[in-house]
Amino acid sequence: MRSNSKKNNKFPEINYIGNKEKIADWICGYFPKDARSVLDAFSGGGSVAYQAKRKGLKVVCNDILSVNYFLTKALIENSSEILTDSDVETIFKGTPLKGFMYKNYSEIYFFPEECMELDLYRKNIEKLSSEFKKALAISLLRRAMIRKMPYSRFNLDWKKIKQLRDEDYSYAKYKRKRAYHNKSFKHHFLDNLSSYNEAVFSNGKKNIAYNDDVFNLLKKVKTDIIYLDPPYTGTMNNYYGFYGLVDDYISSKKTKPLSCLRTYLIINIGF
Ligand SMILES: C[S@@+](CC[C@H](N)C(=O)[O-])C[C@H]1O[C@@H](n2cnc3c(N)ncnc32)[C@H](O)[C@@H]1O
């Protein structure tokens, strides 16, 4: 088996803008001692939810972006399923094809042949035997897409992306080649596989991941604590701009940013 079956409950490399990974333990330290459950209503990359799971709470996570839903489905709701060698073989088997990514995002975010690889992998993920395995595979492909993307976000134009992926240019200008942008999706997937597999564990609770607008969710979830970490005012809050491309990839459809925009307006203008 390529993956390591040892579990270390260590949060894997996610790289999420606005994540609270470094202070997740400190945040959870403020939870009342007698609390048994928490809702992380804007769970993003899942760092606080993961720490709360480690602490033994029943964790309910939510984020409006489906890419974040799949992350928490894989690492919070999932308590035991990992990707085996045979799953990995299934994901990477076959010939790259001209699908949704090739037609819509060639030379917008990735080179055409890279889009064709993504199209093959997306199709193959549907052959995996469970929703948790699919969520893990999507999360690992997300990680691979982010590693190949300058500044780790999808709101740069193609000219800039190509320039920053040019290793000679990058070295001349920044003294860093950033060769990892030009490694394959498969390379990055395999590089992260064991840390994602090892991050899967059970805390004995039935944890749940949701993919909803917080304004709908609050009506249907009841927990002892609600933790709110919405997008900040000011800059670096365009989460749809940063990661919406991965939502498009997951659904093979151009998605709409409307609800994120609503949150943005509420936070910045106060309704
Ligand atoms: C600051 S980030 C949360 C970071 C997270 N605590 C972590 O550690 O990674 C804010 C999150 O709110 C989500 N969001 C924005 N509008 C939302 C809405 N209306 N409902 C639910 N989630 C929303 C964004 O997608 C983003 O992931």
The ligand as a Gaussian input file, in Angstrom:
#p B3LYP/6-31G(d) Opt

LIG

0 1
 C      -11.968000      33.280000       7.039000
 S      -12.545000      31.891000       6.109000
 C      -12.651000      30.608000       7.327000
 C      -11.300000      30.023000       7.618000
 C      -11.332000      28.794000       8.525000
 N      -11.652000      29.115000       9.878000
 C      -10.004000      28.040000       8.476000
 O       -9.364000      27.876000       9.517000
 O       -9.596000      27.637000       7.385000
 C      -14.231000      32.289000       5.777000
 C      -15.024000      31.230000       5.032000
 O      -16.399000      31.653000       4.943000
 C      -16.962000      31.037000       3.778000
 N      -18.234000      31.724000       3.451000
 C      -18.432000      32.922000       2.870000
 N      -19.736000      33.216000       2.790000
 C      -20.412000      32.173000       3.341000
 C      -21.798000      31.891000       3.557000
 N      -22.751000      32.735000       3.176000
 N      -22.133000      30.738000       4.171000
 C      -21.168000      29.853000       4.562000
 N      -19.840000      30.071000       4.366000
 C      -19.454000      31.217000       3.770000
 C      -15.849000      31.203000       2.743000
 O      -15.994000      30.276000       1.690000
 C      -14.595000      30.972000       3.594000
 O      -14.159000      29.648000       3.497000

